[in-house]
Amino acid sequence: MFIYIKDKMKTSLEQFSKEDHGIYKKDIDPDVITVSDILINNGFQAFLVGGCIRDILLNKKPKDFDIATDASPSVICKLFNNARIIGRRFKIVHVYVSDKKYFEVTTFRSDARKKNNEKKFKKTHGMIKRDNVFGTISQDAQRRDFTINSLYLDLDSENLHDYVGGINDIKNKKLKLIKKPSISYQEDPVRMLRAIRFESKLNIRLTEECSSSIKKMSHLINNVSPFRLFDEILKIMHSGKGVEGYLKLREHDLFKYLFPYTNNILIIDEKYNDFFMAALKNTDIRINDGLHVNPSFIYAVFLWPYFKEMEETSPDVKDFDSIFRRVIESQAKYISIPDFFKSTIFTIWSLQSSFLNLSSRNIQYVKELSKFRAAYDFFHIRSLIEPDLKEYAHKWYEIQKSVKSKKINRKHNRNGKRKSK
């Protein structure tokens, strides 16, 4: 059963008991319960919110747990010794329970537009640039993106609060924005990427209005910070459903604004599409098998056609370093790649010619490099669509097998020595 309430904002609230929603404390990280208890014991509300609730209801394991509260960021920091405020667009508090583990705690936000809030809220061409106007839980619910992400589990009463029909949309496998797409996508164009990711990963269907609006408004993605987009693309490609995500980015005209130089090449020659599909299938398999993936790899894949074109058609740029720098700097206007990942892309690309040299001296040198495996995987995937590389790829396959076998033996030997002590 649920309790149906009308609040002061004329917002409908459906309130489900734990027997109805089926989420129990055993499903929740005990550390997040500890954090919420501190908030509750100090007179504040504490709700689990967003993706963790959605995932549990969809029978998926939550990646993380986020808390929403009526305590302000400064108050939260006073309650927890290991807490710090991050973010400019809107302030979030990271509460650390260990050196590497933390939970995001956010204060309820409001949709109010008052003159005395101008410094806390700022819009530019319809896009929210600053959003630190705090409010109530019902106001906060209206500020979120999709109905399925706007569910609140009260960690005191264990009741589930639904202000936007999210439970019903989860049951119907429907992905729907809370606001009109024309407003929601303009306020934050990244919601278009999130729509692609959720639809691909969660096996739910975006409503026709929300889907068609992406194609109409896809150009707005270039209003987003290039630094922010780096992580958003990785979330799609590393969701375990990267193939579907990539196809949807192209279908909704987002890919051409994210990787314009690569897209121009694809229009002329679709062969690289096969390369992308092979790379993404490989990445999906590794992720779904619980194996490590390198964040640089997918960017090395998507920018490779542009690099090759520059190498072949730019006589004024001859050396590898200059071509690499021009490709990365041109792409940075749209998606900015952090320096740490640039170096890995550089190594992957620079080693491609080395795989054409099968001399014993070169083999010994290449297989000892730290990025050998990533570079080899890249070369192997290229060989699937470039017949001239198949013979080399086969020989390097045998080489990397022996390298892998030696590493396993060394690991077993180390473990054996430890045990004998």
Order of alpha helices (4+ residues) and beta strands (2+ residues): beta-beta-alpha-alpha-beta-alpha-beta-alpha-beta-beta-beta-beta-beta-alpha-beta-beta-alpha-beta-alpha-alpha-beta-alpha-alpha-alpha-alpha-alpha-alpha-alpha-alpha-alpha-alpha-alpha-alpha
